[in-house]
Amino acid sequence: MLVPKFVRRRFDDVEMSTLLLTGWFPIHVVRKAFLRIWGAKVHATAVVSHGLQVRSARRLFIGERTQVGENGVLDARGGLRLASDVNLSSEVHIWTAQHAWNDPTFAYISAPVTVGHHVWIGPRVTVLPGSVIHPGTVVAAGAVVSGEVGPNALVGGIPAKKIRDRDPMEYELPRSSSKAWWW
């Protein structure tokens, strides 16, 4: 059954409003619960810090022990997958949808973003639609990622470029139970 466009838009408005308010709720367990209510798949050991904005939660996956820093934006309209032991620092913006800048109709386009295991994305990084960040990568603060980033690399800049290799590492980030309940 097709849902009328008007109803679909109102549903999206209610979802976005609810999740925006939820981002400021002072208990991260409640923030994760609301993401799940709206269809996100969030592992029980993940950490979701305050101030988070989420678009289209039903297309969001957050893996084991992944930590999402405060005041970030996770745009999952095109599909967003964060693997396990991913650390998103403060104010990281991951976008999966945008307007086609060179289209005369300014068309809406989207593409999924995938972030592999053991990736650390530094503060104020922007990840653009269609990007793939392979396991073990570190993205330096303020970088803009567009496209594919190879495994076990340190990347930085605008646009992000490889600076050097990183030794492969296997580690587990702290579980959500080790974080302050209100953060």
N, CA, C and O atoms as a DFTB+ gen file, in Angstrom:
732 C
 N C O
     1  1       0.841      -1.188       0.000
     2  2       0.000       0.000       0.000
     3  2       0.884       1.248       0.000
     4  3       1.822       1.358       0.790
     5  1       0.577       2.161      -0.875
     6  2       1.327       3.406      -0.943
     7  2       0.830       4.381       0.117
     8  3      -0.372       4.573       0.294
     9  1       1.778       4.987       0.815
    10  2       1.442       5.981       1.822
    11  2       1.445       7.343       1.137
    12  3       2.419       7.698       0.472
    13  1       0.373       8.103       1.290
    14  2       0.346       9.434       0.672
    15  2       1.535      10.287       1.123
    16  3       1.987      10.196       2.265
    17  1       2.028      11.115       0.204
    18  2       3.192      11.952       0.475
    19  2       3.006      12.824       1.721
    20  3       3.934      12.977       2.515
    21  1       1.828      13.385       1.890
    22  2       1.548      14.243       3.040
    23  2       1.744      13.475       4.349
    24  3       2.367      13.986       5.279
    25  1       1.218      12.254       4.424
    26  2       1.344      11.437       5.637
    27  2       2.807      11.088       5.884
    28  3       3.276      11.151       7.021
    29  1       3.526      10.722       4.833
    30  2       4.949      10.378       4.943
    31  2       5.745      11.565       5.500
    32  3       6.591      11.398       6.379
    33  1       5.468      12.752       4.982
    34  2       6.175      13.956       5.457
    35  2       5.877      14.242       6.919
    36  3       6.784      14.580       7.680
    37  1       4.618      14.109       7.323
    38  2       4.267      14.348       8.734
    39  2       4.951      13.333       9.635
    40  3       5.421      13.685      10.716
    41  1       5.012      12.073       9.203
    42  2       5.709      11.039       9.959
    43  2       7.180      11.428      10.134
    44  3       7.718      11.350      11.238
    45  1       7.821      11.844       9.049
    46  2       9.220      12.265       9.114
    47  2       9.402      13.465      10.036
    48  3      10.382      13.535      10.777
    49  1       8.464      14.409       9.995
    50  2       8.529      15.583      10.870
    51  2       8.442      15.190      12.337
    52  3       9.206      15.684      13.166
    53  1       7.509      14.301      12.654
    54  2       7.350      13.852      14.044
    55  2       8.591      13.089      14.493
    56  3       9.076      13.290      15.606
    57  1       9.102      12.223      13.639
    58  2      10.318      11.474      13.981
    59  2      11.480      12.418      14.260
    60  3      12.140      12.300      15.292
    61  1      11.734      13.347      13.356
    62  2      12.872      14.246      13.509
    63  2      12.726      15.124      14.750
    64  3      13.702      15.343      15.468
    65  1      11.521      15.628      15.011
    66  2      11.276      16.454      16.198
    67  2      11.500      15.663      17.476
    68  3      12.147      16.137      18.409
    69  1      10.957      14.451      17.507
    70  2      11.116      13.601      18.686
    71  2      12.586      13.285      18.940
    72  3      13.061      13.372      20.072
    73  1      13.301      12.917      17.879
    74  2      14.711      12.560      18.050
    75  2      15.574      13.772      18.391
    76  3      16.567      13.636      19.106
    77  1      15.217      14.944      17.897
    78  2      15.950      16.156      18.259
    79  2      15.819      16.417      19.758
    80  3      16.810      16.708      20.428
    81  1      14.601      16.315      20.281
    82  2      14.388      16.494      21.725
    83  2      15.054      15.384      22.525
    84  3      15.623      15.631      23.588
    85  1      14.981      14.160      22.010
    86  2      15.596      13.023      22.689
    87  2      17.099      13.218      22.837
    88  3      17.685      12.807      23.839
    89  1      17.719      13.841      21.848
    90  2      19.158      14.083      21.899
    91  2      19.589      14.887      23.109
    92  3      20.746      14.820      23.523
    93  1      18.674      15.641      23.672
    94  2      19.002      16.460      24.842
    95  2      18.515      15.838      26.145
    96  3      18.705      16.412      27.217
    97  1      17.890      14.672      26.058
    98  2      17.452      13.997      27.276
    99  2      18.688      13.568      28.057
   100  3      19.641      13.068      27.460
   101  1      18.697      13.751      29.389
   102  2      19.928      13.580      30.154
   103  2      20.349      12.141      30.480
   104  3      21.221      11.951      31.328
   105  1      19.767      11.131      29.844
   106  2      20.162       9.753      30.147
   107  2      20.369       9.020      28.819
   108  3      19.442       8.894      28.019
   109  1      21.617       8.529      28.590
   110  2      21.903       7.950      27.277
   111  2      21.141       6.661      27.012
   112  3      20.917       6.328      25.849
   113  1      20.736       5.924      28.034
   114  2      19.932       4.720      27.829
   115  2      18.580       5.091      27.204
   116  3      18.063       4.370      26.351
   117  1      18.025       6.205      27.634
   118  2      16.749       6.673      27.079
   119  2      16.949       7.123      25.632
   120  3      16.100       6.860      24.781
   121  1      18.050       7.792      25.352
   122  2      18.323       8.214      23.973
   123  2      18.388       6.998      23.048
   124  3      17.835       7.018      21.949
   125  1      19.069       5.938      23.501
   126  2      19.152       4.715      22.686
   127  2      17.770       4.083      22.522
   128  3      17.441       3.582      21.447
   129  1      16.974       4.104      23.569
   130  2      15.627       3.518      23.501
   131  2      14.773       4.245      22.463
   132  3      14.064       3.600      21.691
   133  1      14.830       5.569      22.435
   134  2      14.052       6.318      21.442
   135  2      14.548       6.055      20.026
   136  3      13.743       5.979      19.098
   137  1      15.844       5.916      19.846
   138  2      16.353       5.569      18.519
   139  2      15.781       4.224      18.078
   140  3      15.393       4.057      16.922
   141  1      15.732       3.270      19.003
   142  2      15.180       1.948      18.677
   143  2      13.686       2.037      18.371
   144  3      13.201       1.375      17.453
   145  1      12.958       2.846      19.132
   146  2      11.523       3.015      18.874
   147  2      11.291       3.480      17.439
   148  3      10.337       3.054      16.788
   149  1      12.162       4.351      16.956
   150  2      12.016       4.874      15.593
   151  2      12.675       3.965      14.557
   152  3      12.737       4.323      13.381
   153  1      13.171       2.789      14.973
   154  2      13.630       1.789      14.016
   155  2      15.124       1.596      13.891
   156  3      15.564       0.734      13.130
   157  1      15.927       2.376      14.620
   158  2      17.380       2.203      14.551
   159  2      17.780       0.893      15.220
   160  3      17.121       0.419      16.145
   161  1      18.859       0.329      14.735
   162  2      19.436      -0.852      15.368
   163  2      20.672      -0.370      16.122
   164  3      21.708      -0.074      15.526
   165  1      20.538      -0.298      17.456
   166  2      21.600       0.221      18.313
   167  2      21.970      -0.872      19.304
   168  3      21.123      -1.331      20.070
   169  1      23.227      -1.289      19.292
   170  2      23.658      -2.347      20.202
   171  2      23.572      -1.855      21.650
   172  3      23.771      -0.673      21.931
   173  1      23.277      -2.770      22.544
   174  2      23.110      -2.438      23.963
   175  2      24.368      -1.824      24.578
   176  3      24.264      -1.057      25.535
   177  1      25.551      -2.141      24.052
   178  2      26.798      -1.628      24.621
   179  2      27.246      -0.317      23.986
   180  3      28.277       0.230      24.376
   181  1      26.499       0.196      23.023
   182  2      26.855       1.460      22.365
   183  2      26.601       2.638      23.310
   184  3      25.802       2.544      24.241
   185  1      27.294       3.741      23.052
   186  2      27.116       4.972      23.826
   187  2      26.631       6.054      22.863
   188  3      27.234       6.276      21.813
   189  1      25.542       6.722      23.227
   190  2      24.989       7.808      22.423
   191  2      24.956       9.049      23.314
   192  3      24.105       9.161      24.197
   193  1      25.867       9.966      23.084
   194  2      25.997      11.153      23.934
   195  2      24.937      12.199      23.615
   196  3      24.227      12.101      22.614
   197  1      24.842      13.206      24.487
   198  2      23.800      14.229      24.368
   199  2      24.017      15.136      23.156
   200  3      25.131      15.292      22.655
   201  1      22.922      15.718      22.711
   202  2      22.963      16.681      21.623
   203  2      22.942      16.057      20.238
   204  3      23.034      16.773      19.241
   205  1      22.823      14.745      20.155
   206  2      22.843      14.067      18.865
   207  2      21.580      14.366      18.060
   208  3      20.474      14.354      18.599
   209  1      21.755      14.635      16.767
   210  2      20.636      14.765      15.838
   211  2      20.668      13.569      14.892
   212  3      21.718      13.238      14.340
   213  1      19.531      12.926      14.708
   214  2      19.438      11.768      13.811
   215  2      18.345      12.025      12.793
   216  3      17.262      12.504      13.128
   217  1      18.644      11.701      11.552
   218  2      17.655      11.763      10.490
   219  2      17.429      10.345       9.971
   220  3      18.379       9.650       9.608
   221  1      16.173       9.925       9.939
   222  2      15.757       8.617       9.433
   223  2      16.383       7.467      10.219
   224  3      17.178       6.691       9.689
   225  1      16.011       7.377      11.479
   226  2      16.572       6.369      12.383
   227  2      16.406       4.955      11.851
   228  3      17.253       4.103      12.121
   229  1      15.363       4.682      11.118
   230  2      15.108       3.313      10.638
   231  2      16.189       2.818       9.684
   232  3      16.221       1.629       9.368
   233  1      17.070       3.692       9.220
   234  2      18.154       3.284       8.317
   235  2      19.522       3.392       8.984
   236  3      20.552       3.469       8.314
   237  1      19.510       3.397      10.331
   238  2      20.737       3.562      11.123
   239  2      21.089       2.271      11.850
   240  3      20.224       1.633      12.450
   241  1      22.364       1.890      11.794
   242  2      22.885       0.751      12.541
   243  2      24.102       1.225      13.321
   244  3      25.022       1.810      12.750
   245  1      24.107       0.969      14.641
   246  2      25.244       1.310      15.504
   247  2      25.684       0.034      16.200
   248  3      24.900      -0.582      16.922
   249  1      26.940      -0.370      15.989
   250  2      27.457      -1.642      16.480
   251  2      27.927      -1.633      17.928
   252  3      27.823      -0.634      18.639
   253  1      28.448      -2.783      18.333
   254  2      28.908      -2.992      19.704
   255  2      29.966      -1.966      20.116
   256  3      30.889      -1.667      19.358
   257  1      29.816      -1.446      21.307
   258  2      30.781      -0.551      21.957
   259  2      31.110       0.700      21.135
   260  3      32.083       1.394      21.431
   261  1      30.322       0.986      20.127
   262  2      30.538       2.204      19.344
   263  2      30.109       3.399      20.177
   264  3      29.082       3.361      20.855
   265  1      30.900       4.453      20.119
   266  2      30.637       5.647      20.918
   267  2      30.400       6.835      19.991
   268  3      31.240       7.179      19.160
   269  1      29.230       7.448      20.161
   270  2      28.849       8.606      19.366
   271  2      28.966       9.828      20.266
   272  3      28.240       9.945      21.254
   273  1      29.870      10.732      19.932
   274  2      30.135      11.909      20.750
   275  2      29.010      12.930      20.717
   276  3      28.072      12.832      19.927
   277  1      29.135      13.917      21.606
   278  2      28.078      14.912      21.749
   279  2      27.994      15.846      20.549
   280  3      28.976      16.118      19.857
   281  1      26.762      16.323      20.338
   282  2      26.432      17.332      19.324
   283  2      26.743      16.899      17.891
   284  3      27.078      17.736      17.052
   285  1      26.636      15.626      17.611
   286  2      26.860      15.123      16.268
   287  2      25.580      15.084      15.456
   288  3      24.484      15.284      15.981
   289  1      25.739      14.821      14.157
   290  2      24.606      14.631      13.259
   291  2      24.827      13.306      12.533
   292  3      25.848      13.107      11.875
   293  1      23.857      12.406      12.664
   294  2      23.879      11.148      11.930
   295  2      22.687      11.161      10.977
   296  3      21.548      10.927      11.381
   297  1      22.967      11.435       9.721
   298  2      21.939      11.474       8.690
   299  2      21.898      10.097       8.045
   300  3      22.788       9.746       7.270
   301  1      20.874       9.322       8.360
   302  2      20.783       7.955       7.841
   303  2      19.772       7.831       6.709
   304  3      19.363       6.718       6.380
   305  1      19.360       8.934       6.109
   306  2      18.352       8.869       5.046
   307  2      18.790       7.962       3.903
   308  3      17.953       7.300       3.289
   309  1      20.070       7.921       3.610
   310  2      20.589       7.054       2.552
   311  2      21.112       5.733       3.074
   312  3      21.545       4.889       2.289
   313  1      21.081       5.533       4.394
   314  2      21.603       4.328       5.029
   315  2      22.948       4.614       5.676
   316  3      23.866       5.099       5.016
   317  1      23.069       4.316       6.968
   318  2      24.299       4.577       7.710
   319  2      24.606       3.399       8.611
   320  3      23.781       2.999       9.432
   321  1      25.804       2.844       8.452
   322  2      26.236       1.704       9.256
   323  2      27.552       2.045       9.962
   324  3      28.565       2.321       9.320
   325  1      27.512       2.018      11.300
   326  2      28.698       2.199      12.133
   327  2      29.013       0.835      12.739
   328  3      28.212       0.309      13.513
   329  1      30.151       0.258      12.407
   330  2      30.508      -1.079      12.879
   331  2      30.855      -1.033      14.370
   332  3      30.551      -0.046      15.039
   333  1      31.471      -2.057      14.885
   334  2      31.799      -2.109      16.313
   335  2      33.099      -1.354      16.615
   336  3      33.981      -1.222      15.767
   337  1      33.180      -0.869      17.852
   338  2      34.362      -0.169      18.367
   339  2      34.741       1.042      17.519
   340  3      35.920       1.309      17.290
   341  1      33.733       1.762      17.062
   342  2      33.922       3.021      16.333
   343  2      33.810       4.152      17.347
   344  3      32.922       4.140      18.200
   345  1      34.701       5.122      17.257
   346  2      34.646       6.276      18.150
   347  2      34.413       7.529      17.309
   348  3      35.298       7.964      16.571
   349  1      33.214       8.104      17.426
   350  2      32.914       9.380      16.780
   351  2      33.099      10.456      17.838
   352  3      32.384      10.472      18.840
   353  1      34.036      11.337      17.627
   354  2      34.283      12.419      18.583
   355  2      33.165      13.454      18.518
   356  3      32.195      13.288      17.779
   357  1      33.308      14.511      19.289
   358  2      32.294      15.565      19.349
   359  2      32.094      16.238      18.001
   360  3      33.042      16.454      17.245
   361  1      30.828      16.567      17.716
   362  2      30.430      17.366      16.570
   363  2      30.770      16.757      15.214
   364  3      31.009      17.484      14.250
   365  1      30.793      15.432      15.135
   366  2      30.976      14.754      13.853
   367  2      29.656      14.786      13.094
   368  3      28.600      14.511      13.663
   369  1      29.718      15.118      11.824
   370  2      28.540      15.132      10.953
   371  2      28.730      14.084       9.874
   372  3      29.691      14.142       9.107
   373  1      27.816      13.125       9.812
   374  2      27.844      12.126       8.748
   375  2      26.575      12.303       7.929
   376  3      25.462      12.156       8.434
   377  1      26.767      12.624       6.646
   378  2      25.641      12.920       5.752
   379  2      25.511      11.819       4.710
   380  3      26.506      11.378       4.134
   381  1      24.278      11.374       4.469
   382  2      24.015      10.374       3.438
   383  2      23.102      10.917       2.353
   384  3      22.783      10.198       1.405
   385  1      22.682      12.146       2.465
   386  2      21.805      12.753       1.462
   387  2      22.170      14.219       1.293
   388  3      22.654      14.869       2.220
   389  1      21.930      14.718       0.099
   390  2      22.223      16.120      -0.205
   391  2      21.524      16.475      -1.507
   392  3      20.810      15.657      -2.088
   393  1      21.736      17.688      -1.950
   394  2      21.226      18.111      -3.246
   395  2      22.349      17.982      -4.274
   396  3      23.523      18.157      -3.950
   397  1      21.979      17.678      -5.498
   398  2      22.954      17.587      -6.585
   399  2      23.341      19.010      -6.979
   400  3      22.541      19.730      -7.578
   401  1      24.533      19.405      -6.653
   402  2      24.962      20.789      -6.848
   403  2      25.005      21.193      -8.314
   404  3      24.877      22.375      -8.633
   405  1      25.185      20.217      -9.217
   406  2      25.290      20.564     -10.639
   407  2      24.038      20.201     -11.433
   408  3      24.079      20.144     -12.662
   409  1      22.945      19.958     -10.749
   410  2      21.681      19.623     -11.406
   411  2      20.808      20.876     -11.444
   412  3      20.641      21.530     -10.415
   413  1      20.251      21.226     -12.595
   414  2      19.442      22.446     -12.679
   415  2      18.179      22.394     -11.813
   416  3      17.604      23.436     -11.501
   417  1      17.744      21.188     -11.424
   418  2      16.573      21.078     -10.553
   419  2      16.955      20.945      -9.084
   420  3      16.085      20.822      -8.222
   421  1      18.276      20.968      -8.792
   422  2      18.765      20.853      -7.413
   423  2      18.233      19.568      -6.776
   424  3      17.817      19.557      -5.618
   425  1      18.255      18.486      -7.561
   426  2      17.663      17.204      -7.177
   427  2      18.245      16.659      -5.871
   428  3      19.410      16.880      -5.543
   429  1      17.395      15.944      -5.144
   430  2      17.785      15.258      -3.918
   431  2      18.464      13.947      -4.309
   432  3      17.919      13.176      -5.098
   433  1      19.641      13.697      -3.765
   434  2      20.346      12.446      -4.015
   435  2      20.812      11.886      -2.680
   436  3      21.028      12.629      -1.722
   437  1      20.966      10.562      -2.628
   438  2      21.456       9.944      -1.400
   439  2      22.322       8.748      -1.737
   440  3      22.194       8.156      -2.809
   441  1      23.201       8.398      -0.817
   442  2      24.064       7.228      -0.955
   443  2      24.477       6.801       0.450
   444  3      24.725       7.651       1.305
   445  1      24.552       5.492       0.696
   446  2      24.874       5.018       2.037
   447  2      26.307       5.348       2.449
   448  3      27.185       5.542       1.609
   449  1      26.518       5.406       3.758
   450  2      27.851       5.590       4.334
   451  2      28.116       4.393       5.234
   452  3      27.249       3.971       5.999
   453  1      29.326       3.854       5.133
   454  2      29.752       2.733       5.966
   455  2      31.035       3.107       6.678
   456  3      31.985       3.592       6.064
   457  1      31.052       2.871       7.999
   458  2      32.242       3.110       8.812
   459  2      32.633       1.771       9.426
   460  3      31.847       1.173      10.160
   461  1      33.844       1.297       9.130
   462  2      34.303      -0.016       9.565
   463  2      34.715      -0.072      11.025
   464  3      34.742       0.942      11.724
   465  1      35.036      -1.289      11.471
   466  2      35.457      -1.535      12.845
   467  2      36.726      -0.747      13.198
   468  3      37.573      -0.498      12.340
   469  1      36.836      -0.367      14.448
   470  2      38.041       0.264      15.008
   471  2      38.439       1.555      14.295
   472  3      39.624       1.848      14.131
   473  1      37.440       2.313      13.879
   474  2      37.678       3.614      13.245
   475  2      37.498       4.702      14.298
   476  3      36.572       4.653      15.107
   477  1      38.387       5.675      14.275
   478  2      38.257       6.844      15.145
   479  2      38.100       8.054      14.234
   480  3      38.971       8.354      13.418
   481  1      36.972       8.741      14.389
   482  2      36.709       9.956      13.622
   483  2      36.819      11.127      14.584
   484  3      36.046      11.232      15.536
   485  1      37.777      12.004      14.335
   486  2      38.080      13.114      15.229
   487  2      37.005      14.187      15.256
   488  3      36.045      14.139      14.487
   489  1      37.176      15.167      16.160
   490  2      36.181      16.232      16.326
   491  2      35.952      17.034      15.052
   492  3      36.872      17.304      14.279
   493  1      34.688      17.402      14.865
   494  2      34.256      18.279      13.770
   495  2      34.601      17.764      12.378
   496  3      34.847      18.552      11.465
   497  1      34.620      16.467      12.219
   498  2      34.816      15.863      10.901
   499  2      33.464      15.822      10.194
   500  3      32.430      15.621      10.831
   501  1      33.474      16.015       8.875
   502  2      32.297      15.863       8.047
   503  2      32.534      14.699       7.089
   504  3      33.546      14.649       6.390
   505  1      31.583      13.765       7.068
   506  2      31.636      12.627       6.151
   507  2      30.477      12.796       5.173
   508  3      29.327      12.957       5.581
   509  1      30.789      12.759       3.889
   510  2      29.800      13.032       2.842
   511  2      29.164      11.754       2.295
   512  3      29.712      10.665       2.466
   513  1      28.003      11.885       1.634
   514  2      27.280      10.720       1.126
   515  2      28.145       9.814       0.250
   516  3      28.976      10.276      -0.532
   517  1      27.919       8.506       0.410
   518  2      28.609       7.517      -0.392
   519  2      29.990       7.145       0.109
   520  3      30.666       6.326      -0.512
   521  1      30.425       7.722       1.211
   522  2      31.767       7.440       1.725
   523  2      31.829       6.074       2.386
   524  3      30.852       5.594       2.961
   525  1      33.001       5.459       2.290
   526  2      33.298       4.204       2.966
   527  2      34.619       4.405       3.688
   528  3      35.639       4.703       3.067
   529  1      34.594       4.238       5.007
   530  2      35.813       4.356       5.806
   531  2      36.131       2.949       6.295
   532  3      35.407       2.383       7.114
   533  1      37.217       2.399       5.783
   534  2      37.568       1.012       6.068
   535  2      38.131       0.847       7.488
   536  3      38.558       1.821       8.109
   537  1      38.127      -0.395       7.993
   538  2      38.549      -0.661       9.374
   539  2      39.940      -0.123       9.704
   540  3      40.844      -0.096       8.869
   541  1      40.068       0.305      10.969
   542  2      41.354       0.727      11.504
   543  2      41.787       2.122      11.142
   544  3      42.910       2.508      11.468
   545  1      40.960       2.891      10.491
   546  2      41.325       4.230      10.031
   547  2      41.112       5.274      11.127
   548  3      40.201       5.151      11.946
   549  1      41.957       6.294      11.134
   550  2      41.785       7.460      11.987
   551  2      41.601       8.665      11.066
   552  3      42.406       8.901      10.165
   553  1      40.524       9.428      11.307
   554  2      40.259      10.633      10.525
   555  2      40.556      11.825      11.424
   556  3      39.912      11.996      12.459
   557  1      41.523      12.648      11.039
   558  2      41.976      13.774      11.856
   559  2      40.892      14.849      11.981
   560  3      40.038      14.999      11.107
   561  1      40.950      15.574      13.067
   562  2      39.978      16.622      13.385
   563  2      39.798      17.582      12.215
   564  3      40.763      17.999      11.574
   565  1      38.530      17.922      11.952
   566  2      38.205      18.923      10.952
   567  2      38.253      18.459       9.511
   568  3      38.006      19.254       8.604
   569  1      38.563      17.201       9.275
   570  2      38.673      16.693       7.904
   571  2      37.296      16.580       7.252
   572  3      36.270      16.543       7.931
   573  1      37.299      16.525       5.929
   574  2      36.087      16.270       5.153
   575  2      36.349      15.016       4.321
   576  3      37.203      15.007       3.434
   577  1      35.596      13.959       4.625
   578  2      35.761      12.672       3.936
   579  2      34.746      12.576       2.814
   580  3      33.547      12.763       3.020
   581  1      35.250      12.280       1.616
   582  2      34.394      12.092       0.453
   583  2      34.956      10.920      -0.334
   584  3      36.074      10.991      -0.845
   585  1      34.187       9.846      -0.433
   586  2      34.647       8.682      -1.177
   587  2      35.166       7.592      -0.255
   588  3      34.706       7.451       0.879
   589  1      36.116       6.832      -0.744
   590  2      36.609       5.667      -0.022
   591  2      37.943       5.963       0.644
   592  3      38.842       6.553       0.042
   593  1      38.053       5.538       1.910
   594  2      39.291       5.680       2.669
   595  2      39.774       4.278       3.000
   596  3      39.047       3.491       3.607
   597  1      41.008       3.965       2.600
   598  2      41.568       2.630       2.794
   599  2      41.732       2.259       4.256
   600  3      41.629       3.118       5.132
   601  1      41.988       0.977       4.527
   602  2      42.122       0.507       5.908
   603  2      43.428       0.951       6.562
   604  3      44.433       1.192       5.894
   605  1      43.378       1.051       7.892
   606  2      44.566       1.314       8.717
   607  2      45.360       2.519       8.226
   608  3      46.572       2.438       8.023
   609  1      44.675       3.617       8.041
   610  2      45.318       4.834       7.560
   611  2      45.003       5.987       8.509
   612  3      43.991       5.969       9.209
   613  1      45.867       6.972       8.523
   614  2      45.581       8.261       9.151
   615  2      45.317       9.208       7.994
   616  3      46.167       9.388       7.122
   617  1      44.112       9.823       7.990
   618  2      43.770      10.756       6.928
   619  2      43.388      12.092       7.540
   620  3      42.926      12.153       8.680
   621  1      43.580      13.155       6.785
   622  2      43.208      14.477       7.263
   623  2      43.144      15.454       6.113
   624  3      43.612      15.172       5.010
   625  1      42.556      16.613       6.384
   626  2      42.498      17.679       5.403
   627  2      41.149      17.781       4.722
   628  3      40.212      17.036       5.010
   629  1      41.089      18.749       3.792
   630  2      39.868      19.013       3.022
   631  2      40.260      19.062       1.552
   632  3      40.861      20.042       1.111
   633  1      39.940      18.046       0.799
   634  2      39.334      16.775       1.183
   635  2      40.353      15.900       1.911
   636  3      41.560      16.107       1.794
   637  1      39.852      14.924       2.661
   638  2      40.738      14.054       3.433
   639  2      41.646      13.248       2.509
   640  3      41.189      12.630       1.547
   641  1      42.919      13.268       2.817
   642  2      43.940      12.511       2.084
   643  2      44.755      11.697       3.087
   644  3      44.860      12.053       4.261
   645  1      45.323      10.609       2.605
   646  2      46.141       9.760       3.467
   647  2      47.406      10.499       3.875
   648  3      48.117      11.061       3.042
   649  1      47.672      10.483       5.192
   650  2      48.876      11.101       5.735
   651  2      49.939      10.035       5.968
   652  3      51.112      10.224       5.645
   653  1      49.505       8.913       6.533
   654  2      50.425       7.801       6.772
   655  2      49.630       6.549       7.097
   656  3      48.415       6.604       7.293
   657  1      50.327       5.415       7.153
   658  2      49.708       4.161       7.555
   659  2      49.632       4.078       9.069
   660  3      50.378       4.741       9.790
   661  1      48.710       3.248       9.527
   662  2      48.539       2.974      10.949
   663  2      48.664       1.467      11.121
   664  3      48.157       0.701      10.301
   665  1      49.339       1.040      12.184
   666  2      49.427      -0.394      12.455
   667  2      48.036      -0.934      12.741
   668  3      47.265      -0.302      13.462
   669  1      47.695      -2.117      12.175
   670  2      46.393      -2.715      12.493
   671  2      46.279      -2.979      13.991
   672  3      47.226      -3.447      14.623
   673  1      45.115      -2.674      14.546
   674  2      44.893      -2.845      15.976
   675  2      43.546      -3.487      16.221
   676  3      42.581      -3.220      15.505
   677  1      43.481      -4.323      17.218
   678  2      42.226      -4.910      17.676
   679  2      42.047      -4.487      19.125
   680  3      42.895      -4.793      19.963
   681  1      40.984      -3.804      19.429
   682  2      40.714      -3.354      20.791
   683  2      39.214      -3.272      20.977
   684  3      38.449      -3.322      20.014
   685  1      38.809      -3.148      22.209
   686  2      37.400      -2.946      22.516
   687  2      37.265      -1.631      23.275
   688  3      37.946      -1.408      24.276
   689  1      36.396      -0.780      22.798
   690  2      36.106       0.457      23.508
   691  2      35.294       0.123      24.759
   692  3      34.662      -0.933      24.813
   693  1      35.298       0.993      25.757
   694  2      34.518       0.724      26.972
   695  2      33.027       0.590      26.658
   696  3      32.507       1.253      25.761
   697  1      32.362      -0.263      27.398
   698  2      30.922      -0.451      27.240
   699  2      30.176       0.749      27.801
   700  3      30.722       1.531      28.579
   701  1      28.932       0.878      27.398
   702  2      28.123       2.007      27.856
   703  2      27.994       2.038      29.371
   704  3      27.823       3.111      29.950
   705  1      28.072       0.892      30.018
   706  2      27.930       0.851      31.476
   707  2      29.084       1.539      32.185
   708  3      28.977       1.855      33.370
   709  1      30.200       1.778      31.472
   710  2      31.339       2.449      32.099
   711  2      31.260       3.966      31.970
   712  3      32.091       4.682      32.528
   713  1      30.280       4.452      31.248
   714  2      30.113       5.897      31.064
   715  2      29.154       6.466      32.105
   716  3      28.336       5.742      32.674
   717  1      29.264       7.743      32.341
   718  2      28.327       8.417      33.247
   719  2      26.918       8.279      32.672
   720  3      26.718       8.546      31.487
   721  1      25.951       7.876      33.466
   722  2      24.589       7.598      33.004
   723  2      23.915       8.821      32.391
   724  3      23.031       8.673      31.547
   725  1      24.306      10.000      32.790
   726  2      23.632      11.214      32.344
   727  2      24.289      11.815      31.110
   728  3      23.692      12.696      30.491
   729  1      25.470      11.392      30.726
   730  2      26.177      12.008      29.614
   731  2      25.688      11.440      28.323
   732  3      26.162      11.832      27.257
